[in-house]
Amino acid sequence: MKSRQQLEKRFEALEKQIKASTADVAIDESPEARRVRVAALLEDWPGFLTYYFPSWASSEFAAFHLRGGNAILTSKKKKMFFAWMIARDMAKTTFWQMFAIYLTCRSLYNLHHSYRNVVWWSKTFDQASEMLRAIRLQFEYNQRLLNDFGTFKTVSIWADDKFVTSQGISFRALGKGQSPRGTKEDEKRPDLIIGDDFDDDEEVLNDIRLEKSYQWIMGALWPTMDVSAHALFVVLNNKIGERSLMARLYEQADYKETINLLDANGNPTWKRHSKEDCQYMISKMGTLLAEREYFNNPITEGKVFRKDWVRYKALPALNEYLALVAYLDPSFKNKKNSDHKSWVLIGLHRGELHVVKAFCDRASVDEMIEWGYVLDHLVRSGGGVCELWMEEVFLQDLLYKDFNAVAQAKGKPLPLNGDKRQKPDKDARIASLSGYFERGNWYFNEAEKDNHHMVNLIYQFTSFQPGHTGIKKDGPDACEGAVFKLMEKVVTNVPATVGKRNKYKNMY
């Protein structure tokens, strides 16, 4: 196929480039002089990369390259979880291809911070194999490496997806989700695992797929490392979604750094780029894409609710609200495992809707019921009056069994009402709330801004897309139920006015 032909041509060009750029080896150098020179380079990683990879390391290393490399070489930990949340075109892949070779070459001299069994994983197996192939070509055709370390190529295991050098250094490619079992080499577990460009635009919109991939990374790939041995686990990706794999892995890292195309003053983070070139690329991409690809700031524009419509404010006392409603969306039937559920407290105050408190997360049924007690206590202690609601279809399964069981244990029942409304389409009901947001009538409690439940609720609103089943909607659905009950309560409580009937000249 054409794509395969293009790939082959690219690697043929790389092979020629490697040979040409490293051909000037000193053949008359004495063994002792070579030993001293190589030993010095192995203790100077920027010098090592510059000398052995002149075509790859053609630009001066950026400050973040130096910080990252030095952090690894000076770490006193047995293991390190290393994360670069890094913008596009900052040489993350090329840098780590070079650095992986450097770290494995250190093992030939039994130096500290050296590794021998490398796993390179990416979004797909083919993508990981391509990255590994470039490393293999360096071991095969780099004249400077061959002159100083000897022949690497073997006749047995030497392919794009896996190769083992004559010195026993192994490299293996893995695609996300592929079984990492069997990655031992001579009974040695992987000690350098590098994840590169593993997030997917479609996957970040689907919580179920994201969770499955995360479980693979931390439940299958991570444990392939020996518990008690030295090892390095590296993840490299820009942040393409608030719930992306990179966003989650970044929080786990021992060493982490966010690297944007431009710094806080609007200057290039890497001197390789000019400010004018950066601005040109940004202007052509537009704000949304540039923020995601170059600034690790994914702006997820849903089809209905915009991020700039999200407003916060300090809220009045609970006894000042015209009406308060706490509405529960339990999402699924009664299960003891943790499913997504949401219980929101919304108040009506001087023509504004205020989300006072929200619970929006995975939870067991018992945890969900406890949320109701928290909201009920919050309102009562604040001198307010609140109605608690939940869909009647769920009450049949939950209320009489689970709510009553908790009520007996606490010695106090919740005054929960069953919503018998025949609800129209869920997406249409949620979308109907957008007018409140757009007109500035909807506010979230500023005091709860950093509460992860409130963060989850806002994320569900701004990610909401009608017809999309991969994005959770239990939070917005609960909000719609609360607003409906608020408006119903206000309308039914307005007293009727009686006055004189106007007379018109044609009346009899």
N, C-alpha and C positions, 0 to 999 in steps of 0.2 A: 504494500500500500504506500501511498505518497507520504503519509506521516512517518512510516517506518523508514522509508528512503531518506527523508529529511533528517531523522534521528541518526541514521548511519553516517550520513555526510557530516553531521555535526561532530560526531565522535571521531571520525577520520581526521577532521580538521584539528580536533583537540590532540590527537595522537601526534600529528606533525608538529603542532605548536610545542608540546612537551619536549619532544626530541630536539627541536631547534633551539629552544630557550635554555636548555641545560647541557648543551654539547660541549661547552668550554670547561671541561674538567681538567685538573692539573695532573696529567699522567706521570710527570716526573717527580711528584711529591713523595717524600719518604714516608714509610709507614708510621714512624713516630710523629712526624709533623701532621699527618692525617689524623692520628689518634687524638692529638692535642686539639686540633681544630674542631673535630667532631664533638669532643667532650665539651668544648666551650659553647658550641651551638646548641647542644642539648640542654645547657643551663641558661640559654638566652632564647626563649621561644620566639620573640619577634624577629630576631636574627635568623633563626632556623627557618621560619616560614618565608622570609624574604630571600634567603639564599637558595633554598630547594624549590621554591615555587615562584620564580620571577615573573611568569605571565599571570599568575593568579594574584599574587601580592604586589601588584603594579602601582598601587596607591599607598600613601602613608596610612598606617592604622589609625582609626578614630580612637578617641579617649575611651569610649565604651568597650571597644575591642580589647584595649590594654587592661581596663578594669576587670573585665570578665576573665581573661586569660590569667592575670595575676591572682585573682581570687581563687582559682582552681589550684594553681601551683603553690600557693601559700597556705591553703586550708590544712588545718590539723585534724579534721574529721576523717573518720574512716569512709564515710559516704557523703556525697553531696547531691542535693536535688537543685539543679541549675536551670533558671528560666530567663529567657530573653523574650519579652513581649515587644516585638521589634517591627518597625515599619518596613515596607517594601523597599527594595533596592539599597539595602544596607549591608549586603554581602554576608548574610547570616549563614547561608548554605555553603558558599565557597570557603568562608572562614573556618567553618567546622569540618569541612572535608580536609583542609590543610591541618587543622589542629588535631583531628583524630589520627592522622598519620604521625604527627609529631609525638602524641602521647603513646602511641604503640611503639614507635622507634625507641622511646625511652626505656621500654621493657627489655630491649636487647642489651642494655647496660645495667639492668637491675636497679634503675633509679626509682626513687619515690614518686608517686603520682604517675604511674605508668600502667597501661592496660593492654590486654592481649585478646579479649573476646568481645568484639564489637557487634552490636545490633543497630542497624539504621532503619527506622520505620517512618512511614509517611501515610498519607490518605489512602493511597493504593499501592499494591505490590509493584506494579510497573514503575510508578514514580520513585519508590524507594530503590528499585533496581537500577534506575538511571543514575541516581545520585551515587550509588555504590560503584557503578561502572567507571565513573570519572576517577574515583579513588584507585580502582584496579589499574587503570591506564597509567597513573602516576607510578605505582609500584612496578609496572611492566616496562615503561619507556623513559622514566626520568633518569637521565644519565648521572646526575649528581647523587641521587639516592643509591643507584646501583654501584657507583664508584666507592661510596663511603660505607654502605651497609651490606653489599653483596647482592646476589640474585634473590629475588622474592618469588618469582613465578614457579609454580609446580605443574606437573603434568596430570595430577589427579583431580584436585578440586580447584578449578580456576574459571568461574563463570560470573556473569553479571550479578546474579542474585546471591551467590555465595562463593567465597574463595578463601583459601588457607595458604599463607606464605610458607616458604621453606623453613622459616624460623618459628613456625607454629602460631603466627598471628592470624586470627580468623575474623572475617567480616561476613555478616548475613543481612539480607534485606527482608523486611516484613511489611505487609500491608495492614492497615488498621483493621482489627477484628480477626486477623489470621492467627491460628494457634501458634503461640511462642514456645510450646513444649518441644523438647528435642534440640534446644539451642546450646546445649553443652558442647564443648569441644575438648576432647581428651579429659573428660570428667570435670572440666572447668566451666563454671557458670558464666554468663555474660557479666562483664564488669564495666563496660561502657555502652550505654543505651542512649541513642540520639533520636529524638522525634522532631521531624521537620515538616512544616506545611501539612498538618494533619486535620485541620478544621475544614468543614464543608459548608458552603452557603445554604444548602437545603437542610442539612442536619441541624444547624443552629436554630431552626424554626420548629424543631420537633423534640420536645422534652424526652419522649420515650427513646428515640434514637440516640440522643445525647447521653442519656443515662447508661444505655447499653455500651456505648463506646467508652465512657468513663470507667465503667466496671471492668471493661477489657484492659484498659491501661493500668489501673491500680490493682485490679484483682487477678489478672493473668500475666501481664508484662512485667510489672514492678517486682513481683515475687520470683522472677527468674534469676534475680541477683542473689548471691550467697548472703545469708543473713549476717555473717561475721566477717566477711571479706571487704577489702577496699573496693569501692565502685563509684561510678559517676553516672547520674541520670539527668539527661539534658532535654529540654523542650524549647522549641523555637517556632514562633508563629506571631503574626499580628493578631490583634483582637478584633474579630469580625462580628462578634455578637456578645451581648451582656452575659449570656449564659453559655458561651462557647466553651469548648474543652480547654482552650488556652486560659480563659478567665478562671476556670476552676483549678487547673494545675498550677497556675501562677501563685495562688494562695498557699499551695503546699510547699513551695520552693524554699530552700535554705538561702540560696542566693538568687535574687530577682532584680531585674532592671527593666524599666519601660523606656524604649528608645524610639523617639519620633523623628520624622524627617527634619523638622525645624525645632529649635529650642524655644524656651519661654520668651526670648527676645526676638523671635522670628528669623534667626540666623541658622544656616545649615548645621546639623549636628555633626556631619562628617565633611571635612574640607574638600573631599572629592567632588562634592556638588556645589554649584554656585547658587546664590540666592535667586538669581533670575531664572535659572533652569528649574528650580523647585517651584517657583511661583507660576511658571508656564504650565508645568504638569498639573498643578493644583487647579488652575483656572479652567483647563480643558476638562478635567474630571467632574468638577462641580463639588459643592460642599459635602454632600452626603457621602459620596464615594471617597473623597480625599480624607475626610475625617476618619473613615474606617481603615483605609489602606495605608495612610501616612501618619496618622496621629492616634491610632489605637483607641478611637472614640466612635464605636459603631452607633450610628443614629438609626434606630429601627423605626422607620416610618410605617405605621400600620395603614390600613386602608381608610380608617375612620378617625382615630384619635391621634392628634399630633403632639409631639413632646413639648412644644412651646405653649400648648394649651394647659399644661399641668401647672397649677398654682398652689402656693402654700400661704397660710396666714395663721397668726395667733388667734385662737378661737375663744369665744366668750364662755362664761360659766354655763354649766349644763342647765341650770334653772332659768336661763334666759331664752331658751329655745321655744319656738312656737310648738314644735313637735319633734319627737325623737323616735326612731325605729331601728331595731337591731334585727337584721334579716340573715337567715342561715341558708346557704346552699351546700348541702352535704355531698353533692356530686354523684355519689353512687349509693347502692343499697347497703344495708348494714353488713359491714365486714370489720373484722377485728384488726386487719392489717392497715397500713398507712396509705390512704389515698388522698388526693387533693381535696380540700374542703375550705370553705370560706364563711366567715361570720363578720358582718360589717355593722357598725353603728353610725347612722347618718342623721343629721339634724337639719331642720329648716329654720333659718334665722334671717329675717329682714330681706326676703327674696333670694337668699343664697342657700345652696346645699353644701353642707360641711361633712366631710368624712372624719369623724371624731376619732374613731378607733377601728382597726381592722385586724382580723386574723385570717391569713391567707397562706396556706402551706399544706404540706403533707401532714396528716394527723390520724391517729386512731379515733374510733368513735368516742372513747372515754375522754380523750384530749379535746375533741370537738365540743363535747358537752361542757367540759370545764371552761371553755372559752365563753359560753353563755353565762355562766355564773360570774365570771370576771366582768363582763359587760353589764350585767344586772347590778352588781355591786358598785361599779364605777358610776353609773347613773344615779343610783339611790344615794350614795355618799356625796354626790355633787348637788343634791337637792332637786334633781330632775325626775321626770316621769317618762318611761320608755315602754313601748310595746315590742315584744319579741315574737318573730314570725319564722315559719319554715313551711315549705311546700307540703300540702296535705298528703301527697302520694308517698312522701318519705315518712311522714308521721306514723302511718300505718305500720311500717316496719320498725321504726326506731323508738317512737315516743313511749309506747306502753311497756316496752321491755327495758331498753337501755336507759332512757331518761328516768323512768321510775326507779330503776335499780340505784342510780346515782342519788336520786332524791331521798331514798330510804337511808342510804349511807350518810348523807349530809344532814338529814333531818329537815330538808327544805326543798320543795319542788320549785321548778322554774315556771313562771307564768307564760308558757309558750303556746302560741296560737297556730292553728293550721290554715295555710293559705290555699283555699279551694279554687282559686281563679283558674280558668281554662286558659293557659298561657299560649300566646302565638309563638311563632318561630323565635328561637333563642337569639340568633344573630340579629334579627330585626329589632328585637327588644333592646339588646345592648346598644346597637347603633343609634337608637332613639335618644340615648343620653348625650350624644355628641354635641347637640345644640347647647346644653348647659355649659359644657367645656368651652365651646367656641365663643359664647357670649360673655364668658367670665363670671358665670353664676355658680361655678363648682370649685370648691377649695378643699385641699387636704390639710390636716392638722400639722402645723409646722413643728410642734413638739414631737411628732411621731415620724418625722422625715427620714430618720436613719434606722427606724425599726424595720427589720427584715420583712415583717408581714406587710407593712405599708409599701415597702419597695417592691415586693412581689405583686401586690395589687396594681400598682402603677405600671409595672412592666407588662402585666396582662392587658391593661388598657392600651398602652402605646404599641403593643405587638398585635393587637386584635385585627384579624382579617376575616370578614364573612366567608364562610365556606371552608375555612382552613381548620382541619381537625387536629393538627399537631400542636397548637398553642392552647394552653389552658385558659378557660373562660369563667371559672367558678367565681372569681372575685367580681368581675363586672356583672355577672348574672345576679349575684347577691345584691349588688348595688341597685340594679334595676328593680329587683323585688322590693327593696327598701323605699326607693323613690316612689314607686307605684302606691305603696301603702301610706307614705307620707302625704301624697297628693289626695288620696282617697279620704284620709283623715281630715285634712284641712277643708276640703270641699264639704264634707258632711257636717262639719262643725260650724260652718258659717251660717248664722241665723238668717232666716228669710226676712226680707224687708216688706213692709206693707205701706202703701201710700194711696193717694187719691188718683183715680183714673182720669187722664186728660180727656177733655171734650173736644171733639172736632165738629166742624159745622155740618158735616154730612152724617153725623151720628143720629140715631133715632132713640 
